[in-house]
Amino acid sequence: MLLLTGGHALAASSGKHTSALTTDEAIACIRTAAAAQTGLVKGIEGDDEKGKRLCKVKIVDETGTRHKLQVDVQTNQVVKAK
């Protein structure tokens, strides 16, 4: 899991295997997700799923609706949005 605190990115271990993101990858994922969905970024997490490196970005829009976007780290494309 990647925690964003005060403009700094910190890697946090949750005890289970997750794919850590570099700072550049995290920034690229946030930019990709923010281009697809406006709002406030509430969290970002790196993960490996079915052989793909993904980052999951949680965004809350101006109405308070929560959105979860998955971004392919290699292509910087949104592959899933809820």
mmCIF file of the N, C-alpha and C atoms, coordinates in Angstrom:
data_MODEL
# 
_entry.id   MODEL 
# 
loop_
_atom_site.group_PDB 
_atom_site.id 
_atom_site.type_symbol 
_atom_site.label_atom_id 
_atom_site.label_alt_id 
_atom_site.label_comp_id 
_atom_site.label_asym_id 
_atom_site.label_entity_id 
_atom_site.label_seq_id 
_atom_site.pdbx_PDB_ins_code 
_atom_site.Cartn_x 
_atom_site.Cartn_y 
_atom_site.Cartn_z 
_atom_site.occupancy 
_atom_site.B_iso_or_equiv 
_atom_site.pdbx_formal_charge 
_atom_site.auth_seq_id 
_atom_site.auth_comp_id 
_atom_site.auth_asym_id 
_atom_site.auth_atom_id 
_atom_site.pdbx_PDB_model_num 
ATOM 1   N N  . MET A 1 1  ? 0.847   -1.161  0.000   1.00 0.00 ? 1  MET A N  1 
ATOM 2   C CA . MET A 1 1  ? 0.000   0.000   0.000   1.00 0.00 ? 1  MET A CA 1 
ATOM 3   C C  . MET A 1 1  ? 0.891   1.221   0.000   1.00 0.00 ? 1  MET A C  1 
ATOM 4   N N  . LEU A 1 2  ? 0.461   2.263   -0.671  1.00 0.00 ? 2  LEU A N  1 
ATOM 5   C CA . LEU A 1 2  ? 1.195   3.523   -0.695  1.00 0.00 ? 2  LEU A CA 1 
ATOM 6   C C  . LEU A 1 2  ? 0.348   4.541   0.029   1.00 0.00 ? 2  LEU A C  1 
ATOM 7   N N  . LEU A 1 3  ? 0.914   5.187   1.022   1.00 0.00 ? 3  LEU A N  1 
ATOM 8   C CA . LEU A 1 3  ? 0.193   6.198   1.765   1.00 0.00 ? 3  LEU A CA 1 
ATOM 9   C C  . LEU A 1 3  ? 0.678   7.572   1.349   1.00 0.00 ? 3  LEU A C  1 
ATOM 10  N N  . LEU A 1 4  ? -0.256  8.479   1.093   1.00 0.00 ? 4  LEU A N  1 
ATOM 11  C CA . LEU A 1 4  ? 0.102   9.844   0.747   1.00 0.00 ? 4  LEU A CA 1 
ATOM 12  C C  . LEU A 1 4  ? -0.161  10.715  1.957   1.00 0.00 ? 4  LEU A C  1 
ATOM 13  N N  . THR A 1 5  ? 0.893   11.331  2.472   1.00 0.00 ? 5  THR A N  1 
ATOM 14  C CA . THR A 1 5  ? 0.741   12.154  3.664   1.00 0.00 ? 5  THR A CA 1 
ATOM 15  C C  . THR A 1 5  ? 1.504   13.446  3.477   1.00 0.00 ? 5  THR A C  1 
ATOM 16  N N  . GLY A 1 6  ? 0.794   14.537  3.474   1.00 0.00 ? 6  GLY A N  1 
ATOM 17  C CA . GLY A 1 6  ? 1.450   15.837  3.395   1.00 0.00 ? 6  GLY A CA 1 
ATOM 18  C C  . GLY A 1 6  ? 2.346   16.005  2.184   1.00 0.00 ? 6  GLY A C  1 
ATOM 19  N N  . GLY A 1 7  ? 1.992   15.405  1.068   1.00 0.00 ? 7  GLY A N  1 
ATOM 20  C CA . GLY A 1 7  ? 2.783   15.534  -0.136  1.00 0.00 ? 7  GLY A CA 1 
ATOM 21  C C  . GLY A 1 7  ? 3.917   14.537  -0.252  1.00 0.00 ? 7  GLY A C  1 
ATOM 22  N N  . HIS A 1 8  ? 4.048   13.662  0.728   1.00 0.00 ? 8  HIS A N  1 
ATOM 23  C CA . HIS A 1 8  ? 5.106   12.656  0.693   1.00 0.00 ? 8  HIS A CA 1 
ATOM 24  C C  . HIS A 1 8  ? 4.502   11.281  0.483   1.00 0.00 ? 8  HIS A C  1 
ATOM 25  N N  . ALA A 1 9  ? 5.171   10.452  -0.286  1.00 0.00 ? 9  ALA A N  1 
ATOM 26  C CA . ALA A 1 9  ? 4.697   9.086   -0.516  1.00 0.00 ? 9  ALA A CA 1 
ATOM 27  C C  . ALA A 1 9  ? 5.499   8.142   0.369   1.00 0.00 ? 9  ALA A C  1 
ATOM 28  N N  . LEU A 1 10 ? 4.795   7.316   1.119   1.00 0.00 ? 10 LEU A N  1 
ATOM 29  C CA . LEU A 1 10 ? 5.446   6.371   2.013   1.00 0.00 ? 10 LEU A CA 1 
ATOM 30  C C  . LEU A 1 10 ? 4.949   4.969   1.710   1.00 0.00 ? 10 LEU A C  1 
ATOM 31  N N  . ALA A 1 11 ? 5.852   4.012   1.655   1.00 0.00 ? 11 ALA A N  1 
ATOM 32  C CA . ALA A 1 11 ? 5.440   2.624   1.452   1.00 0.00 ? 11 ALA A CA 1 
ATOM 33  C C  . ALA A 1 11 ? 5.071   2.040   2.807   1.00 0.00 ? 11 ALA A C  1 
ATOM 34  N N  . ALA A 1 12 ? 3.939   1.359   2.862   1.00 0.00 ? 12 ALA A N  1 
ATOM 35  C CA . ALA A 1 12 ? 3.491   0.737   4.110   1.00 0.00 ? 12 ALA A CA 1 
ATOM 36  C C  . ALA A 1 12 ? 3.273   -0.739  3.873   1.00 0.00 ? 12 ALA A C  1 
ATOM 37  N N  . SER A 1 13 ? 3.737   -1.548  4.791   1.00 0.00 ? 13 SER A N  1 
ATOM 38  C CA . SER A 1 13 ? 3.563   -2.986  4.668   1.00 0.00 ? 13 SER A CA 1 
ATOM 39  C C  . SER A 1 13 ? 2.315   -3.417  5.410   1.00 0.00 ? 13 SER A C  1 
ATOM 40  N N  . SER A 1 14 ? 1.458   -4.174  4.727   1.00 0.00 ? 14 SER A N  1 
ATOM 41  C CA . SER A 1 14 ? 0.234   -4.663  5.354   1.00 0.00 ? 14 SER A CA 1 
ATOM 42  C C  . SER A 1 14 ? 0.358   -6.134  5.716   1.00 0.00 ? 14 SER A C  1 
ATOM 43  N N  . GLY A 1 15 ? 1.535   -6.710  5.517   1.00 0.00 ? 15 GLY A N  1 
ATOM 44  C CA . GLY A 1 15 ? 1.739   -8.106  5.839   1.00 0.00 ? 15 GLY A CA 1 
ATOM 45  C C  . GLY A 1 15 ? 1.462   -9.038  4.676   1.00 0.00 ? 15 GLY A C  1 
ATOM 46  N N  . LYS A 1 16 ? 0.725   -8.582  3.659   1.00 0.00 ? 16 LYS A N  1 
ATOM 47  C CA . LYS A 1 16 ? 0.480   -9.408  2.485   1.00 0.00 ? 16 LYS A CA 1 
ATOM 48  C C  . LYS A 1 16 ? 1.277   -8.841  1.319   1.00 0.00 ? 16 LYS A C  1 
ATOM 49  N N  . HIS A 1 17 ? 1.507   -9.666  0.307   1.00 0.00 ? 17 HIS A N  1 
ATOM 50  C CA . HIS A 1 17 ? 2.320   -9.251  -0.827  1.00 0.00 ? 17 HIS A CA 1 
ATOM 51  C C  . HIS A 1 17 ? 1.556   -8.265  -1.715  1.00 0.00 ? 17 HIS A C  1 
ATOM 52  N N  . THR A 1 18 ? 2.097   -7.092  -1.867  1.00 0.00 ? 18 THR A N  1 
ATOM 53  C CA . THR A 1 18 ? 1.562   -6.129  -2.821  1.00 0.00 ? 18 THR A CA 1 
ATOM 54  C C  . THR A 1 18 ? 2.721   -5.553  -3.601  1.00 0.00 ? 18 THR A C  1 
ATOM 55  N N  . SER A 1 19 ? 2.433   -5.062  -4.758  1.00 0.00 ? 19 SER A N  1 
ATOM 56  C CA . SER A 1 19 ? 3.459   -4.486  -5.608  1.00 0.00 ? 19 SER A CA 1 
ATOM 57  C C  . SER A 1 19 ? 3.642   -3.016  -5.258  1.00 0.00 ? 19 SER A C  1 
ATOM 58  N N  . ALA A 1 20 ? 4.811   -2.659  -4.777  1.00 0.00 ? 20 ALA A N  1 
ATOM 59  C CA . ALA A 1 20 ? 5.092   -1.266  -4.467  1.00 0.00 ? 20 ALA A CA 1 
ATOM 60  C C  . ALA A 1 20 ? 5.245   -0.471  -5.749  1.00 0.00 ? 20 ALA A C  1 
ATOM 61  N N  . LEU A 1 21 ? 4.825   0.773   -5.707  1.00 0.00 ? 21 LEU A N  1 
ATOM 62  C CA . LEU A 1 21 ? 4.957   1.682   -6.840  1.00 0.00 ? 21 LEU A CA 1 
ATOM 63  C C  . LEU A 1 21 ? 6.105   2.635   -6.589  1.00 0.00 ? 21 LEU A C  1 
ATOM 64  N N  . THR A 1 22 ? 6.814   2.985   -7.646  1.00 0.00 ? 22 THR A N  1 
ATOM 65  C CA . THR A 1 22 ? 7.788   4.057   -7.512  1.00 0.00 ? 22 THR A CA 1 
ATOM 66  C C  . THR A 1 22 ? 7.021   5.373   -7.424  1.00 0.00 ? 22 THR A C  1 
ATOM 67  N N  . THR A 1 23 ? 7.673   6.409   -6.980  1.00 0.00 ? 23 THR A N  1 
ATOM 68  C CA . THR A 1 23 ? 7.034   7.720   -6.901  1.00 0.00 ? 23 THR A CA 1 
ATOM 69  C C  . THR A 1 23 ? 6.548   8.158   -8.276  1.00 0.00 ? 23 THR A C  1 
ATOM 70  N N  . ASP A 1 24 ? 7.358   7.962   -9.310  1.00 0.00 ? 24 ASP A N  1 
ATOM 71  C CA . ASP A 1 24 ? 6.965   8.344   -10.670 1.00 0.00 ? 24 ASP A CA 1 
ATOM 72  C C  . ASP A 1 24 ? 5.744   7.560   -11.145 1.00 0.00 ? 24 ASP A C  1 
ATOM 73  N N  . GLU A 1 25 ? 5.690   6.262   -10.836 1.00 0.00 ? 25 GLU A N  1 
ATOM 74  C CA . GLU A 1 25 ? 4.544   5.447   -11.220 1.00 0.00 ? 25 GLU A CA 1 
ATOM 75  C C  . GLU A 1 25 ? 3.281   5.913   -10.501 1.00 0.00 ? 25 GLU A C  1 
ATOM 76  N N  . ALA A 1 26 ? 3.406   6.212   -9.213  1.00 0.00 ? 26 ALA A N  1 
ATOM 77  C CA . ALA A 1 26 ? 2.254   6.675   -8.437  1.00 0.00 ? 26 ALA A CA 1 
ATOM 78  C C  . ALA A 1 26 ? 1.726   7.998   -8.988  1.00 0.00 ? 26 ALA A C  1 
ATOM 79  N N  . ILE A 1 27 ? 2.618   8.921   -9.298  1.00 0.00 ? 27 ILE A N  1 
ATOM 80  C CA . ILE A 1 27 ? 2.213   10.217  -9.844  1.00 0.00 ? 27 ILE A CA 1 
ATOM 81  C C  . ILE A 1 27 ? 1.528   10.038  -11.194 1.00 0.00 ? 27 ILE A C  1 
ATOM 82  N N  . ALA A 1 28 ? 2.090   9.180   -12.045 1.00 0.00 ? 28 ALA A N  1 
ATOM 83  C CA . ALA A 1 28 ? 1.485   8.920   -13.357 1.00 0.00 ? 28 ALA A CA 1 
ATOM 84  C C  . ALA A 1 28 ? 0.101   8.305   -13.205 1.00 0.00 ? 28 ALA A C  1 
ATOM 85  N N  . CYS A 1 29 ? -0.062  7.376   -12.264 1.00 0.00 ? 29 CYS A N  1 
ATOM 86  C CA . CYS A 1 29 ? -1.366  6.749   -12.029 1.00 0.00 ? 29 CYS A CA 1 
ATOM 87  C C  . CYS A 1 29 ? -2.386  7.775   -11.547 1.00 0.00 ? 29 CYS A C  1 
ATOM 88  N N  . ILE A 1 30 ? -1.990  8.638   -10.632 1.00 0.00 ? 30 ILE A N  1 
ATOM 89  C CA . ILE A 1 30 ? -2.893  9.671   -10.134 1.00 0.00 ? 30 ILE A CA 1 
ATOM 90  C C  . ILE A 1 30 ? -3.310  10.596  -11.263 1.00 0.00 ? 30 ILE A C  1 
ATOM 91  N N  . ARG A 1 31 ? -2.372  11.004  -12.088 1.00 0.00 ? 31 ARG A N  1 
ATOM 92  C CA . ARG A 1 31 ? -2.700  11.893  -13.217 1.00 0.00 ? 31 ARG A CA 1 
ATOM 93  C C  . ARG A 1 31 ? -3.668  11.226  -14.185 1.00 0.00 ? 31 ARG A C  1 
ATOM 94  N N  . THR A 1 32 ? -3.438  9.945   -14.474 1.00 0.00 ? 32 THR A N  1 
ATOM 95  C CA . THR A 1 32 ? -4.324  9.208   -15.381 1.00 0.00 ? 32 THR A CA 1 
ATOM 96  C C  . THR A 1 32 ? -5.727  9.105   -14.795 1.00 0.00 ? 32 THR A C  1 
ATOM 97  N N  . ALA A 1 33 ? -5.814  8.737   -13.529 1.00 0.00 ? 33 ALA A N  1 
ATOM 98  C CA . ALA A 1 33 ? -7.117  8.602   -12.880 1.00 0.00 ? 33 ALA A CA 1 
ATOM 99  C C  . ALA A 1 33 ? -7.827  9.952   -12.784 1.00 0.00 ? 33 ALA A C  1 
ATOM 100 N N  . ALA A 1 34 ? -7.098  11.006  -12.452 1.00 0.00 ? 34 ALA A N  1 
ATOM 101 C CA . ALA A 1 34 ? -7.696  12.334  -12.321 1.00 0.00 ? 34 ALA A CA 1 
ATOM 102 C C  . ALA A 1 34 ? -8.182  12.872  -13.667 1.00 0.00 ? 34 ALA A C  1 
ATOM 103 N N  . ALA A 1 35 ? -7.547  12.466  -14.757 1.00 0.00 ? 35 ALA A N  1 
ATOM 104 C CA . ALA A 1 35 ? -8.011  12.876  -16.087 1.00 0.00 ? 35 ALA A CA 1 
ATOM 105 C C  . ALA A 1 35 ? -9.336  12.195  -16.426 1.00 0.00 ? 35 ALA A C  1 
ATOM 106 N N  . ALA A 1 36 ? -9.550  10.999  -15.881 1.00 0.00 ? 36 ALA A N  1 
ATOM 107 C CA . ALA A 1 36 ? -10.774 10.241  -16.143 1.00 0.00 ? 36 ALA A CA 1 
ATOM 108 C C  . ALA A 1 36 ? -11.897 10.600  -15.177 1.00 0.00 ? 36 ALA A C  1 
ATOM 109 N N  . GLN A 1 37 ? -11.548 11.024  -13.960 1.00 0.00 ? 37 GLN A N  1 
ATOM 110 C CA . GLN A 1 37 ? -12.558 11.307  -12.936 1.00 0.00 ? 37 GLN A CA 1 
ATOM 111 C C  . GLN A 1 37 ? -12.085 12.470  -12.064 1.00 0.00 ? 37 GLN A C  1 
ATOM 112 N N  . THR A 1 38 ? -12.824 13.564  -12.084 1.00 0.00 ? 38 THR A N  1 
ATOM 113 C CA . THR A 1 38 ? -12.449 14.701  -11.243 1.00 0.00 ? 38 THR A CA 1 
ATOM 114 C C  . THR A 1 38 ? -12.832 14.432  -9.793  1.00 0.00 ? 38 THR A C  1 
ATOM 115 N N  . GLY A 1 39 ? -12.141 15.090  -8.890  1.00 0.00 ? 39 GLY A N  1 
ATOM 116 C CA . GLY A 1 39 ? -12.431 14.961  -7.462  1.00 0.00 ? 39 GLY A CA 1 
ATOM 117 C C  . GLY A 1 39 ? -11.159 14.961  -6.647  1.00 0.00 ? 39 GLY A C  1 
ATOM 118 N N  . LEU A 1 40 ? -11.299 14.553  -5.406  1.00 0.00 ? 40 LEU A N  1 
ATOM 119 C CA . LEU A 1 40 ? -10.170 14.499  -4.481  1.00 0.00 ? 40 LEU A CA 1 
ATOM 120 C C  . LEU A 1 40 ? -9.652  13.075  -4.369  1.00 0.00 ? 40 LEU A C  1 
ATOM 121 N N  . VAL A 1 41 ? -8.341  12.920  -4.489  1.00 0.00 ? 41 VAL A N  1 
ATOM 122 C CA . VAL A 1 41 ? -7.719  11.602  -4.356  1.00 0.00 ? 41 VAL A CA 1 
ATOM 123 C C  . VAL A 1 41 ? -7.675  11.253  -2.875  1.00 0.00 ? 41 VAL A C  1 
ATOM 124 N N  . LYS A 1 42 ? -8.283  10.111  -2.537  1.00 0.00 ? 42 LYS A N  1 
ATOM 125 C CA . LYS A 1 42 ? -8.347  9.670   -1.154  1.00 0.00 ? 42 LYS A CA 1 
ATOM 126 C C  . LYS A 1 42 ? -7.396  8.527   -0.852  1.00 0.00 ? 42 LYS A C  1 
ATOM 127 N N  . GLY A 1 43 ? -6.866  7.870   -1.884  1.00 0.00 ? 43 GLY A N  1 
ATOM 128 C CA . GLY A 1 43 ? -5.940  6.774   -1.648  1.00 0.00 ? 43 GLY A CA 1 
ATOM 129 C C  . GLY A 1 43 ? -5.427  6.190   -2.946  1.00 0.00 ? 43 GLY A C  1 
ATOM 130 N N  . ILE A 1 44 ? -4.284  5.547   -2.850  1.00 0.00 ? 44 ILE A N  1 
ATOM 131 C CA . ILE A 1 44 ? -3.681  4.880   -3.998  1.00 0.00 ? 44 ILE A CA 1 
ATOM 132 C C  . ILE A 1 44 ? -2.957  3.644   -3.480  1.00 0.00 ? 44 ILE A C  1 
ATOM 133 N N  . GLU A 1 45 ? -3.064  2.567   -4.242  1.00 0.00 ? 45 GLU A N  1 
ATOM 134 C CA . GLU A 1 45 ? -2.453  1.306   -3.820  1.00 0.00 ? 45 GLU A CA 1 
ATOM 135 C C  . GLU A 1 45 ? -1.909  0.580   -5.042  1.00 0.00 ? 45 GLU A C  1 
ATOM 136 N N  . GLY A 1 46 ? -0.717  0.032   -4.926  1.00 0.00 ? 46 GLY A N  1 
ATOM 137 C CA . GLY A 1 46 ? -0.136  -0.789  -5.983  1.00 0.00 ? 46 GLY A CA 1 
ATOM 138 C C  . GLY A 1 46 ? -0.502  -2.238  -5.776  1.00 0.00 ? 46 GLY A C  1 
ATOM 139 N N  . ASP A 1 47 ? -0.715  -2.982  -6.862  1.00 0.00 ? 47 ASP A N  1 
ATOM 140 C CA . ASP A 1 47 ? -1.111  -4.376  -6.750  1.00 0.00 ? 47 ASP A CA 1 
ATOM 141 C C  . ASP A 1 47 ? -0.728  -5.128  -8.022  1.00 0.00 ? 47 ASP A C  1 
ATOM 142 N N  . ASP A 1 48 ? -0.564  -6.432  -7.889  1.00 0.00 ? 48 ASP A N  1 
ATOM 143 C CA . ASP A 1 48 ? -0.361  -7.313  -9.042  1.00 0.00 ? 48 ASP A CA 1 
ATOM 144 C C  . ASP A 1 48 ? -1.619  -8.152  -9.185  1.00 0.00 ? 48 ASP A C  1 
ATOM 145 N N  . GLU A 1 49 ? -2.211  -8.142  -10.379 1.00 0.00 ? 49 GLU A N  1 
ATOM 146 C CA . GLU A 1 49 ? -3.412  -8.926  -10.632 1.00 0.00 ? 49 GLU A CA 1 
ATOM 147 C C  . GLU A 1 49 ? -3.309  -9.592  -11.980 1.00 0.00 ? 49 GLU A C  1 
ATOM 148 N N  . LYS A 1 50 ? -3.375  -10.910 -11.972 1.00 0.00 ? 50 LYS A N  1 
ATOM 149 C CA . LYS A 1 50 ? -3.354  -11.691 -13.208 1.00 0.00 ? 50 LYS A CA 1 
ATOM 150 C C  . LYS A 1 50 ? -2.181  -11.297 -14.112 1.00 0.00 ? 50 LYS A C  1 
ATOM 151 N N  . GLY A 1 51 ? -1.019  -11.114 -13.514 1.00 0.00 ? 51 GLY A N  1 
ATOM 152 C CA . GLY A 1 51 ? 0.179   -10.813 -14.278 1.00 0.00 ? 51 GLY A CA 1 
ATOM 153 C C  . GLY A 1 51 ? 0.339   -9.359  -14.678 1.00 0.00 ? 51 GLY A C  1 
ATOM 154 N N  . LYS A 1 52 ? -0.591  -8.483  -14.285 1.00 0.00 ? 52 LYS A N  1 
ATOM 155 C CA . LYS A 1 52 ? -0.486  -7.061  -14.606 1.00 0.00 ? 52 LYS A CA 1 
ATOM 156 C C  . LYS A 1 52 ? -0.220  -6.272  -13.340 1.00 0.00 ? 52 LYS A C  1 
ATOM 157 N N  . ARG A 1 53 ? 0.608   -5.258  -13.478 1.00 0.00 ? 53 ARG A N  1 
ATOM 158 C CA . ARG A 1 53 ? 0.828   -4.329  -12.368 1.00 0.00 ? 53 ARG A CA 1 
ATOM 159 C C  . ARG A 1 53 ? -0.226  -3.246  -12.472 1.00 0.00 ? 53 ARG A C  1 
ATOM 160 N N  . LEU A 1 54 ? -0.994  -3.097  -11.413 1.00 0.00 ? 54 LEU A N  1 
ATOM 161 C CA . LEU A 1 54 ? -2.063  -2.110  -11.397 1.00 0.00 ? 54 LEU A CA 1 
ATOM 162 C C  . LEU A 1 54 ? -1.872  -1.164  -10.230 1.00 0.00 ? 54 LEU A C  1 
ATOM 163 N N  . CYS A 1 55 ? -2.417  0.023   -10.379 1.00 0.00 ? 55 CYS A N  1 
ATOM 164 C CA . CYS A 1 55 ? -2.573  0.882   -9.216  1.00 0.00 ? 55 CYS A CA 1 
ATOM 165 C C  . CYS A 1 55 ? -4.054  1.195   -9.104  1.00 0.00 ? 55 CYS A C  1 
ATOM 166 N N  . LYS A 1 56 ? -4.534  1.169   -7.882  1.00 0.00 ? 56 LYS A N  1 
ATOM 167 C CA . LYS A 1 56 ? -5.937  1.427   -7.606  1.00 0.00 ? 56 LYS A CA 1 
ATOM 168 C C  . LYS A 1 56 ? -6.020  2.801   -6.954  1.00 0.00 ? 56 LYS A C  1 
ATOM 169 N N  . VAL A 1 57 ? -6.788  3.688   -7.581  1.00 0.00 ? 57 VAL A N  1 
ATOM 170 C CA . VAL A 1 57 ? -6.904  5.064   -7.109  1.00 0.00 ? 57 VAL A CA 1 
ATOM 171 C C  . VAL A 1 57 ? -8.333  5.297   -6.641  1.00 0.00 ? 57 VAL A C  1 
ATOM 172 N N  . LYS A 1 58 ? -8.476  5.786   -5.416  1.00 0.00 ? 58 LYS A N  1 
ATOM 173 C CA . LYS A 1 58 ? -9.794  6.114   -4.871  1.00 0.00 ? 58 LYS A CA 1 
ATOM 174 C C  . LYS A 1 58 ? -9.970  7.625   -4.931  1.00 0.00 ? 58 LYS A C  1 
ATOM 175 N N  . ILE A 1 59 ? -11.095 8.046   -5.538  1.00 0.00 ? 59 ILE A N  1 
ATOM 176 C CA . ILE A 1 59 ? -11.395 9.466   -5.714  1.00 0.00 ? 59 ILE A CA 1 
ATOM 177 C C  . ILE A 1 59 ? -12.809 9.736   -5.203  1.00 0.00 ? 59 ILE A C  1 
ATOM 178 N N  . VAL A 1 60 ? -12.999 10.859  -4.523  1.00 0.00 ? 60 VAL A N  1 
ATOM 179 C CA . VAL A 1 60 ? -14.318 11.302  -4.102  1.00 0.00 ? 60 VAL A CA 1 
ATOM 180 C C  . VAL A 1 60 ? -14.639 12.572  -4.886  1.00 0.00 ? 60 VAL A C  1 
ATOM 181 N N  . ASP A 1 61 ? -15.796 12.547  -5.607  1.00 0.00 ? 61 ASP A N  1 
ATOM 182 C CA . ASP A 1 61 ? -16.148 13.715  -6.417  1.00 0.00 ? 61 ASP A CA 1 
ATOM 183 C C  . ASP A 1 61 ? -16.847 14.782  -5.581  1.00 0.00 ? 61 ASP A C  1 
ATOM 184 N N  . GLU A 1 62 ? -17.241 15.891  -6.220  1.00 0.00 ? 62 GLU A N  1 
ATOM 185 C CA . GLU A 1 62 ? -17.822 17.040  -5.519  1.00 0.00 ? 62 GLU A CA 1 
ATOM 186 C C  . GLU A 1 62 ? -19.172 16.728  -4.858  1.00 0.00 ? 62 GLU A C  1 
ATOM 187 N N  . THR A 1 63 ? -19.850 15.673  -5.286  1.00 0.00 ? 63 THR A N  1 
ATOM 188 C CA . THR A 1 63 ? -21.125 15.285  -4.672  1.00 0.00 ? 63 THR A CA 1 
ATOM 189 C C  . THR A 1 63 ? -20.934 14.288  -3.527  1.00 0.00 ? 63 THR A C  1 
ATOM 190 N N  . GLY A 1 64 ? -19.695 13.859  -3.294  1.00 0.00 ? 64 GLY A N  1 
ATOM 191 C CA . GLY A 1 64 ? -19.406 12.901  -2.239  1.00 0.00 ? 64 GLY A CA 1 
ATOM 192 C C  . GLY A 1 64 ? -19.405 11.456  -2.713  1.00 0.00 ? 64 GLY A C  1 
ATOM 193 N N  . THR A 1 65 ? -19.626 11.242  -4.008  1.00 0.00 ? 65 THR A N  1 
ATOM 194 C CA . THR A 1 65 ? -19.619 9.893   -4.564  1.00 0.00 ? 65 THR A CA 1 
ATOM 195 C C  . THR A 1 65 ? -18.197 9.372   -4.637  1.00 0.00 ? 65 THR A C  1 
ATOM 196 N N  . ARG A 1 66 ? -18.024 8.130   -4.196  1.00 0.00 ? 66 ARG A N  1 
ATOM 197 C CA . ARG A 1 66 ? -16.697 7.497   -4.215  1.00 0.00 ? 66 ARG A CA 1 
ATOM 198 C C  . ARG A 1 66 ? -16.510 6.736   -5.518  1.00 0.00 ? 66 ARG A C  1 
ATOM 199 N N  . HIS A 1 67 ? -15.325 6.860   -6.098  1.00 0.00 ? 67 HIS A N  1 
ATOM 200 C CA . HIS A 1 67 ? -14.979 6.172   -7.341  1.00 0.00 ? 67 HIS A CA 1 
ATOM 201 C C  . HIS A 1 67 ? -13.677 5.416   -7.123  1.00 0.00 ? 67 HIS A C  1 
ATOM 202 N N  . LYS A 1 68 ? -13.606 4.202   -7.670  1.00 0.00 ? 68 LYS A N  1 
ATOM 203 C CA . LYS A 1 68 ? -12.385 3.400   -7.618  1.00 0.00 ? 68 LYS A CA 1 
ATOM 204 C C  . LYS A 1 68 ? -11.957 3.136   -9.056  1.00 0.00 ? 68 LYS A C  1 
ATOM 205 N N  . LEU A 1 69 ? -10.770 3.584   -9.405  1.00 0.00 ? 69 LEU A N  1 
ATOM 206 C CA . LEU A 1 69 ? -10.243 3.381   -10.740 1.00 0.00 ? 69 LEU A CA 1 
ATOM 207 C C  . LEU A 1 69 ? -8.997  2.516   -10.674 1.00 0.00 ? 69 LEU A C  1 
ATOM 208 N N  . GLN A 1 70 ? -8.887  1.574   -11.606 1.00 0.00 ? 70 GLN A N  1 
ATOM 209 C CA . GLN A 1 70 ? -7.681  0.758   -11.718 1.00 0.00 ? 70 GLN A CA 1 
ATOM 210 C C  . GLN A 1 70 ? -6.932  1.225   -12.965 1.00 0.00 ? 70 GLN A C  1 
ATOM 211 N N  . VAL A 1 71 ? -5.662  1.514   -12.782 1.00 0.00 ? 71 VAL A N  1 
ATOM 212 C CA . VAL A 1 71 ? -4.807  1.994   -13.865 1.00 0.00 ? 71 VAL A CA 1 
ATOM 213 C C  . VAL A 1 71 ? -3.700  0.974   -14.098 1.00 0.00 ? 71 VAL A C  1 
ATOM 214 N N  . ASP A 1 72 ? -3.514  0.575   -15.358 1.00 0.00 ? 72 ASP A N  1 
ATOM 215 C CA . ASP A 1 72 ? -2.410  -0.309  -15.738 1.00 0.00 ? 72 ASP A CA 1 
ATOM 216 C C  . ASP A 1 72 ? -1.125  0.517   -15.640 1.00 0.00 ? 72 ASP A C  1 
ATOM 217 N N  . VAL A 1 73 ? -0.212  0.096   -14.796 1.00 0.00 ? 73 VAL A N  1 
ATOM 218 C CA . VAL A 1 73 ? 1.021   0.854   -14.561 1.00 0.00 ? 73 VAL A CA 1 
ATOM 219 C C  . VAL A 1 73 ? 1.869   0.954   -15.831 1.00 0.00 ? 73 VAL A C  1 
ATOM 220 N N  . GLN A 1 74 ? 1.904   -0.107  -16.632 1.00 0.00 ? 74 GLN A N  1 
ATOM 221 C CA . GLN A 1 74 ? 2.741   -0.118  -17.827 1.00 0.00 ? 74 GLN A CA 1 
ATOM 222 C C  . GLN A 1 74 ? 2.203   0.810   -18.918 1.00 0.00 ? 74 GLN A C  1 
ATOM 223 N N  . THR A 1 75 ? 0.885   0.818   -19.136 1.00 0.00 ? 75 THR A N  1 
ATOM 224 C CA . THR A 1 75 ? 0.307   1.603   -20.234 1.00 0.00 ? 75 THR A CA 1 
ATOM 225 C C  . THR A 1 75 ? -0.276  2.934   -19.791 1.00 0.00 ? 75 THR A C  1 
ATOM 226 N N  . ASN A 1 76 ? -0.425  3.138   -18.481 1.00 0.00 ? 76 ASN A N  1 
ATOM 227 C CA . ASN A 1 76 ? -1.078  4.319   -17.933 1.00 0.00 ? 76 ASN A CA 1 
ATOM 228 C C  . ASN A 1 76 ? -2.467  4.526   -18.516 1.00 0.00 ? 76 ASN A C  1 
ATOM 229 N N  . GLN A 1 77 ? -3.217  3.439   -18.634 1.00 0.00 ? 77 GLN A N  1 
ATOM 230 C CA . GLN A 1 77 ? -4.598  3.473   -19.103 1.00 0.00 ? 77 GLN A CA 1 
ATOM 231 C C  . GLN A 1 77 ? -5.514  2.986   -17.980 1.00 0.00 ? 77 GLN A C  1 
ATOM 232 N N  . VAL A 1 78 ? -6.680  3.638   -17.849 1.00 0.00 ? 78 VAL A N  1 
ATOM 233 C CA . VAL A 1 78 ? -7.684  3.146   -16.907 1.00 0.00 ? 78 VAL A CA 1 
ATOM 234 C C  . VAL A 1 78 ? -8.250  1.864   -17.466 1.00 0.00 ? 78 VAL A C  1 
ATOM 235 N N  . VAL A 1 79 ? -8.168  0.773   -16.709 1.00 0.00 ? 79 VAL A N  1 
ATOM 236 C CA . VAL A 1 79 ? -8.679  -0.513  -17.173 1.00 0.00 ? 79 VAL A CA 1 
ATOM 237 C C  . VAL A 1 79 ? -9.993  -0.903  -16.498 1.00 0.00 ? 79 VAL A C  1 
ATOM 238 N N  . LYS A 1 80 ? -10.334 -0.199  -15.410 1.00 0.00 ? 80 LYS A N  1 
ATOM 239 C CA . LYS A 1 80 ? -11.588 -0.481  -14.729 1.00 0.00 ? 80 LYS A CA 1 
ATOM 240 C C  . LYS A 1 80 ? -11.962 0.718   -13.876 1.00 0.00 ? 80 LYS A C  1 
ATOM 241 N N  . ALA A 1 81 ? -13.249 1.057   -13.883 1.00 0.00 ? 81 ALA A N  1 
ATOM 242 C CA . ALA A 1 81 ? -13.733 2.157   -13.040 1.00 0.00 ? 81 ALA A CA 1 
ATOM 243 C C  . ALA A 1 81 ? -15.063 1.749   -12.420 1.00 0.00 ? 81 ALA A C  1 
ATOM 244 N N  . LYS A 1 82 ? -15.200 1.993   -11.138 1.00 0.00 ? 82 LYS A N  1 
ATOM 245 C CA . LYS A 1 82 ? -16.450 1.693   -10.423 1.00 0.00 ? 82 LYS A CA 1 
ATOM 246 C C  . LYS A 1 82 ? -16.966 2.967   -9.795  1.00 0.00 ? 82 LYS A C  1 
# 
